[in-house]
Each structure stands twice: as C-alpha cells, then as structure tokens.
C-alpha cells in the first residue's frame, strides 16, 4: 500500500486582518451610544417636521387674515366653479356612455369640453369595436368552414382517407375500424 501523506495536525490559522481593518470589534457601550444618538436624532427630526407644519399653518392663517372678505369669497367661488365644471363633465360622460352602451372608463381619457365632442368620441369607439368584432366573427367563420371541409361519415363509407373525424360516432356508424 502506498504511503499517503498524513493530514497535518497543526491547527488552521485564522486569516490575519489587514492594516485598515480594526483588530477588535467595537465595544458594546460604543454601539449602544451610537444607537441612542441615532434615536435622539430621529426624534429631533420629527419634532422639527411638526414645528414646520405648525408654522406653515400660521403663515396660511396670516395670509388669509390679510385678505379682504371679497378676495376670500372670490377664491371660494372660483374653486366651486371649477368643481361644478368637473362634475358637469363627469355627468355628461356618464350619460353619453349609457346612451352609447359603452363603459364610462373608455370616455375618461376624453377631455372634450362639450357633449357633442363626447358623443363623437363615443361613436368612434363604437365603430372601432364593431370593426374588431366583425373581423373576429369572419375569422371564426373561416376557421369553422375549414373544419367542415374535413371528411364526413359518407366519405369514410366510400373509402376516402380520413384526415380528422368530426365525430367519432359518425365513424363508427360508417363502419370504420382501426
């Protein structure tokens, strides 16, 4: 038997840290101190954010106080008019969608100002959908016609080769056996 070298019994040496790596882990006290400082800093940031919100509210209140009653009423009226226009547009979309029997979602992207433009857009959507549906029906009819051209039971009875049966019962009635 050939002599095999014996594995060395010497303990494996640990890799030596490089000069730029610390030789010891950080003391637990230093880690805890850093964590406390980070927590305190996060709390201070939250406090400053809250203070900024309070100051912003005070600035807005001061600006509102400086406005005259007429300016306040004018601003409120402008906001209400804008909201009314949005609601009127939304109602028109719903009515046109119901009349044309299409989902309202299809008219959401239309930014038409009047009902006539909404109806034109709805008509275009309906025409497109009809065209797509007609193409799908034509494709289905063509595929169905190809299926009908396959061998039937009568052609099997005459001895014509079978490509693909339409119905296994037809083949059995025709006397075809495998």
C-alpha positions as CSV (number, residue, x, y, z in Angstrom):
1,X,0.0,0.0,0.0
2,X,1.5,3.3,-0.9
3,X,2.1,5.8,1.9
4,X,-0.4,8.6,1.9
5,X,0.7,11.8,3.4
6,X,-0.9,12.3,6.8
7,X,-3.0,15.4,7.2
8,X,-1.2,17.9,9.4
9,X,-2.3,18.0,12.9
10,X,-1.5,21.7,13.2
11,X,-4.4,24.0,13.9
12,X,-5.6,26.1,11.0
13,X,-4.5,29.7,11.3
14,X,-7.1,32.4,11.2
15,X,-6.8,35.0,8.4
16,X,-5.0,38.0,9.7
17,X,-6.9,41.3,9.5
18,X,-5.4,43.9,7.2
19,X,-3.9,47.1,8.4
20,X,-7.0,49.2,7.6
21,X,-9.5,46.8,9.4
22,X,-10.0,47.1,13.1
23,X,-8.4,44.2,15.0
24,X,-11.2,44.2,17.7
25,X,-15.0,44.5,17.4
26,X,-16.5,47.7,18.7
27,X,-17.3,47.7,22.4
28,X,-20.9,47.2,23.3
29,X,-21.0,50.6,25.0
30,X,-20.0,52.4,21.8
31,X,-22.7,50.6,19.8
32,X,-25.4,51.4,22.3
33,X,-24.2,55.0,22.5
34,X,-24.4,55.3,18.7
35,X,-27.9,53.8,18.7
36,X,-29.1,56.3,21.4
37,X,-27.7,59.2,19.4
38,X,-29.5,58.0,16.2
39,X,-32.8,57.6,18.1
40,X,-32.4,61.1,19.5
41,X,-31.7,62.5,16.1
42,X,-34.8,60.8,14.6
43,X,-36.9,62.3,17.4
44,X,-35.5,65.7,16.8
45,X,-36.2,65.4,13.0
46,X,-39.9,64.5,13.8
47,X,-40.2,67.5,16.2
48,X,-38.8,69.8,13.6
49,X,-41.2,68.5,10.9
50,X,-44.1,69.0,13.3
51,X,-42.9,72.5,14.0
52,X,-42.6,73.3,10.3
53,X,-46.2,72.1,9.7
54,X,-47.4,74.4,12.6
55,X,-45.5,77.3,11.1
56,X,-46.9,76.7,7.7
57,X,-50.5,76.7,9.1
58,X,-49.7,80.0,10.9
59,X,-48.4,81.6,7.7
60,X,-51.5,80.5,5.8
61,X,-53.7,81.9,8.6
62,X,-51.8,85.2,8.4
63,X,-52.2,85.4,4.7
64,X,-55.9,84.6,5.0
65,X,-56.3,87.3,7.6
66,X,-54.7,89.9,5.3
67,X,-57.1,89.1,2.5
68,X,-60.3,91.0,2.3
69,X,-63.7,89.3,2.5
70,X,-64.1,89.9,-1.2
71,X,-60.9,88.1,-2.1
72,X,-61.9,85.2,0.2
73,X,-65.3,85.0,-1.5
74,X,-63.8,85.2,-4.9
75,X,-61.4,82.4,-4.2
76,X,-64.1,80.2,-2.8
77,X,-66.3,81.0,-5.9
78,X,-63.5,80.0,-8.3
79,X,-63.0,76.7,-6.5
80,X,-66.7,76.0,-6.6
81,X,-67.0,76.9,-10.3
82,X,-64.1,74.6,-11.1
83,X,-65.7,71.7,-9.1
84,X,-69.0,72.3,-10.8
85,X,-67.4,72.2,-14.3
86,X,-65.7,68.9,-13.3
87,X,-69.0,67.4,-12.1
88,X,-70.9,68.5,-15.2
89,X,-68.2,67.0,-17.4
90,X,-68.4,63.7,-15.4
91,X,-72.2,63.6,-15.7
92,X,-72.0,64.2,-19.4
93,X,-69.5,61.3,-19.8
94,X,-71.9,59.0,-17.8
95,X,-74.9,60.0,-19.9
96,X,-73.1,59.6,-23.2
97,X,-71.6,56.2,-22.1
98,X,-75.1,55.0,-21.1
99,X,-76.7,56.2,-24.3
100,X,-74.0,54.5,-26.5
101,X,-73.9,51.4,-24.3
102,X,-70.1,51.5,-23.6
103,X,-68.2,51.6,-20.4
104,X,-67.6,55.0,-18.9
105,X,-63.9,54.2,-18.5
106,X,-63.5,54.4,-22.2
107,X,-64.6,58.1,-22.1
108,X,-62.4,59.0,-19.1
109,X,-59.5,60.0,-21.2
110,X,-61.6,62.3,-23.5
111,X,-61.1,65.9,-22.4
112,X,-63.8,67.3,-24.6
113,X,-65.4,70.5,-23.4
114,X,-68.9,69.8,-24.7
115,X,-71.4,66.9,-25.1
116,X,-71.1,66.8,-28.9
117,X,-67.4,66.0,-28.7
118,X,-68.0,63.3,-26.2
119,X,-70.7,61.8,-28.5
120,X,-68.2,61.9,-31.4
121,X,-65.6,60.1,-29.4
122,X,-68.1,57.5,-28.2
123,X,-69.2,56.9,-31.8
124,X,-65.6,56.4,-32.9
125,X,-65.1,53.9,-30.0
126,X,-68.3,52.0,-31.0
127,X,-67.3,51.9,-34.7
128,X,-63.9,50.6,-33.8
129,X,-65.3,47.9,-31.5
130,X,-67.8,46.9,-34.2
131,X,-64.9,46.5,-36.8
132,X,-62.9,44.4,-34.4
133,X,-66.0,42.2,-33.6
134,X,-66.7,41.8,-37.3
135,X,-63.1,40.7,-38.0
136,X,-63.3,38.2,-35.2
137,X,-66.6,36.8,-36.5
138,X,-65.2,36.5,-40.0
139,X,-62.1,34.7,-38.7
140,X,-64.2,32.3,-36.7
141,X,-66.4,31.6,-39.7
142,X,-63.4,30.9,-41.9
143,X,-62.0,28.5,-39.3
144,X,-65.3,26.8,-39.0
145,X,-65.5,26.4,-42.8
146,X,-62.1,24.7,-42.7
147,X,-63.3,22.3,-40.1
148,X,-66.4,21.5,-42.1
149,X,-64.3,20.6,-45.2
150,X,-62.8,17.6,-43.3
151,X,-64.0,14.1,-44.0
152,X,-67.5,13.2,-43.0
153,X,-69.0,9.7,-42.4
154,X,-70.2,9.4,-46.0
155,X,-66.7,9.9,-47.4
156,X,-65.4,7.4,-45.0
157,X,-68.0,4.9,-46.1
158,X,-66.9,5.4,-49.8
159,X,-63.3,4.5,-48.7
160,X,-61.9,8.1,-48.8
161,X,-58.9,8.6,-46.5
162,X,-59.8,10.1,-43.1
163,X,-57.9,13.3,-42.2
164,X,-59.6,14.1,-39.0
165,X,-63.0,13.0,-37.9
166,X,-65.7,15.5,-36.9
167,X,-67.4,13.0,-34.7
168,X,-66.3,9.5,-33.6
169,X,-69.9,8.3,-33.7
170,X,-70.1,9.1,-37.4
171,X,-67.0,7.0,-38.0
172,X,-68.5,4.0,-36.0
173,X,-71.8,4.3,-38.0
174,X,-69.8,4.3,-41.2
175,X,-68.1,1.1,-40.3
176,X,-64.6,2.4,-39.8
177,X,-62.4,0.4,-37.6
178,X,-58.8,0.9,-36.6
